Amino acid sequence: MTVRVLVADDQTVVREGLMLLLSLLPGVEVVGAAADGLEAVELTGRLAPDVVLMDLRMPRLDGVEATRRIRARHPGTEIVVLSTYSDDTSVFEALRAGARGYLTKDADAESLARAIAVVADGEAHFAPHVQRRLAEAVSGPEPEAPARSGVPARGAGGGRARGAPPLPDGLTQREAEVLALIAEGRSNAEIAADLFISEATVKSHINNLFAKAGVRDRAQAVTYAFRRGLAPGRAP
């Protein structure tokens, strides 16, 4: 399946370079380019791209507000942020606005292609150092020797240690396992393989845990996992 991509960046050299790079990637079609957030919103309505590759710092309308408007008006279009900035404020504002992916501008072609494909498939994708910053902002720095005491062991026979605190919001042990794997950036197929269950069962667990946790997508689920101590290396 070809993913239709709109590029939004106010710097001409960057914008044209991205268009050229994306045009060389298999399975990607560049349908347009915007020089600011307002134009990105307008072109999204006109061209109906699958994914918008969105800069954050742009004139007239910044990338965060453009993301918010696009997600509200065109929920079928996903947003991947591609920014020079990866500070906590930029990352959290973009995620709250509805972005499902976040890369920095030192990303290579392979990383761009993977992010576009993953996000177009309805999943979240973050650059590794962005995901680490997200984890640290929510839960503090990673310990040198992380322990998974707050997350059920993987596999069909996994269970919580005796005396472990109860899971939040009525999550089952299996739902907590699936959530932990989402926080690791695993796809549905990878989760199914890790837990020896079908992808249909994985989707069922995800729907259930999203409803219980009150999150609407994988990006929010990652944040929830770190806040509740259910991400890898976290204990509640």
N, C-alpha and C positions, 0 to 999 in steps of 0.2 A: 504494500500500500504506500502510495506517495503522500508525504506530509507536506501540506501547503504552509509556507512560512512567510511572515511579514517581519521585516527588520525595522526597528525604531532606534535611531541614534542621531544626535544632532551634529556629530562630527562627520563631515563628508568623506574623508579618507577612511575612517573606521567603517562607516555605513557601506561604502562601495567595496571595501575589502571583504567585509562579511558577506555581501551579496555574491561576490566572486567565489569565495570559499564555499559557501553553501551550495552554489550551483554545481560544484564539482562533487558533492556528496551524493551517493546513491540513495534513492528514495526520498529526496528532498526537492521541492519545487519552490523557488522564491517568487512570490506573487506580487510583491510590492515593497516599498521602502518609505519610511516616514522620518521627517527631520525634527519632529518634536512630538510630545505626548498628545496634543490635540489632533494632529494629523494622524497619529496612530489609531486613535479612537474612530476618526472619520473613515479611514481606510479599512479598518476591521469591519465596520458596518457595510462597506461597499464590496469588499473582496472575500469576506468570510474565511480567513485563514484558519488552519487548525491550531497553529502556534504563532505567538508573537514573541520575537526575541527583543527584549525591552531593556533599553538603557534607563538609568534612574535619574540622572541629572540632565534635564533638558529644558529649554525655554518654553514659555507660554503655558505648558502643563507638564509637570514632572512625571516620571515613570510610575511612581506609586499611585498617584491619582488617576493616571491613564489606565493602570492595571485595574483599579477599583471600578472604573466606569465600564471597561471592556467586560469584566467578569459579571457585572450587574446586567448589562444590556445584551451580551453575547456569551452565555454560559458554555456554549460549545467550543469556544476558543480558549486555549490554555496559554499561560504566560511563563516564559523562561526569562528571568532577569539575567542580563549580561552587563556587569558593572565593574568599574575600577574599585568600588568600595565594597568591603565586606565587614564593616563595623556592625555592632549589635543593632544600632538604631536602623540602619539601612535594611538589614536582613529581616528584622521583626516587622518593620513597616510594610515591606514587600509581601511577606507571608500573610499578614493580616489583610492586606488588600486583595489577596487571592492568588498570588503567584505560586506555582507548583514546582518551579525549578529556580536555582540560583547558582550562577557561575561567575567567576571573575574574568577579566579580559585577557588574562594570561592563559586561558584554556586553549587546548589544542583542538584540531579538527575532529579527532576521535571523541573527545569529551563533548564537543558541541553536538555531534551526530547522536551520541548516546542520550544526552539530555533531551534533545528534541524528540527522539523516538519514544523514550520512557514517558515523558510528559504527555505526548500525543496519545499514549495508551492509557492515560488517566492516572498515572502514578507520579510520585514526587521524586525529584532528583536534585541533589545538592553536591557541589564540589566538596571533597573530603574536608578541607580546612574550614569551609563554611559550616559544615555539619558539626565539626569540633567546636567552633565558636558558639553555635547554637546550644550545644550541650553544656559548655562552660557558662554561658550566660544564664541558663536555667538552673543548673545544679552545681556550679562551681567547677574548678579545674579537675581534669581526669586524674584519679589516683594512679600511682606508678604500678601497682599490682591490683588491677580491678578484680572484684569478686562479684559473682552473679547471684548473691544470696537472696536478692529480692525478686528474682525472676525464676519461674519454674524451669527445671531441667528439660532439655529438648528430648523428643522421642516419644514413642507411644506410652512408655511407662513413666514419663517424667512426673514429678509431683513436688509440692513445696515442702521445705524442711519443717519438722515439727516445731511449733512455737513461733513460726514466721507470722508477721502481721497479716491480717486479712487483705485480700485484694480490694482496691477501691471500686466504687460504683457497680458492685455486683459482677465484676468480671470473673469468668471462669479461669481455671488454670490454663486451659488450652488457648483461650483468648489472650491471656497475658503472654504466652509464648509467641503467638502470632504478632502481637504488638511489639514485643522486643525485637523480632526479626524485621518488622517494618522499620523500626528505629535504626537498624543496621543497614538499611537501604536495600533490602532484599525485594525482588519481584515476587509476584504470586507464584510463579513457576518454581522459583528457588525455595520459597517457603514450603511449598508442597513437597519438594524433594527432601528438604531438611527434616520435615516432620512425618514423612511417609504417609501423606494423605493426598487426596485429589485436589486439583485447583478449584473445583466447585465447592469443596468443603472449606478451603481457605477463604473463598469469597463469602461464604456463609458466616464464618467466624468474623471476618472483617466487617461485614454489615452489622452484626450483633454488637461488636465492641465499639464501632462508631456510634451506634445508637445509645449505648450505655454511657460512653464517655462524653457524648455531646459534641463530637467533632464531625466535620463534614468532608474532610479529605485526608490524605496521607501526611501532608505537611503539618496539619494541626495534630494528627495522631503522634507524630514524632515529638512535637513540643509537649503534648500530654504525657508521653512515656517518660520523658526526662523529668518533668515536674513531679510525677508520681513515683519516681524511683523504679520504673519498670523497664528502663532502657539498659542495654548491656553495661555492666560494670556499676550499676546503681542499686542501692538497697533502700527501700522506703524507710 
